[in-house]
Amino acid sequence: MKIQLIMRHNWLALLIIATLFGGCSQTRTLGSTYVTEPIQIDGSIADWPRDGMVIETSAEFDIYFANNEEFLFVYLVVKSQQIFNDIEQFGLTLFFDTDRRARRQFGVVYPIGIFNFISNVPGARQEYLENPGWAGFQENQRLIEAYRQEADQRVMLIQRTGTREQIRPISVNKDALTAQGLELSKDPESRLLNIEMKIPLQPNRARQFAIEADAGTQIYVGFEIRPPTPDEIMRDGGSALAEGQGGTMRRQQEMAQRSQMQLRGEFSRWMRVNLASP
């Protein structure tokens, strides 16, 4: 029992430390390029304007912004193999907020990641959290293959009315989003992952999902990979650690290994983006 408690406390301490350091970064201010002709959302950057374009570049990703009076255009290039691996596991969320104090009110999850994909399969979520060797089982390999075949069409959205409301991504049909002016595409020739997006700036009867910003104003954009939280891990996958009986030393080591894998995936970068005006 004593060993179990020590390992559990060390495990939670690692989670807390990684969460704190994962969220610490300076917020850069970037400019968006005004476009007079709509950009075709096909995964290619060939029709993007190059003159005066401001790029957020890092070892992990590059990101470009353009806009007109109706839409924000985003082009994202993932450059890190580790970031790509973590996105495949936990998904990628891009948040678009008009107020720094109200972060994470509107977000697009694309790709959604294997973890989100299997969450509706009975028992799969708990098994994933508890078993570091989850991907090695034949039935789970079939789930992974099903995800990869459907990944391009799977999208989730986040909409919150306040910061106290829990973040709950909901699945939305990609074709339905396209009909409302929110378009997403991947470049099939990219080395890791290139994503192109078109997002309405203001909602109307034909566009339900929008940032609610105007050209010439400033928005906050967050690039986040969000693995399960410590509470989720303890609730859904930590039974072997929480119980005084039945949790073997090997089981505890496996859980600690899984937690470290999830911690490595936590990543958050925020940018201020000045939307261009005509």
Secondary structure, 3 states (H helix, E strand, C coil): CHHHHHHHHHHHHHHHHHHHHHCCCCCEEEECEECCCCCCCCCCCCCCCCCCCCEEECCCEEEEEEECCCEEEEEEEECCHHHHHHHHHHCCEEEEECCHHHCCCEEEECCCHHHHHHCCCCCHHHHHHHCCCHHHCHHHHHHHHHHHHHHHHEEEEEECCCCCCCCCCEEEEHHHHHHCCCEEEECCCCCCEEEEEEEECCCECCECCCCCCCCCCEEEEEEEECCCCHHHHHHHHCHHHHCCCCCCHHHHHHHHHHHHHHHHCCEEEEEEEECCCC
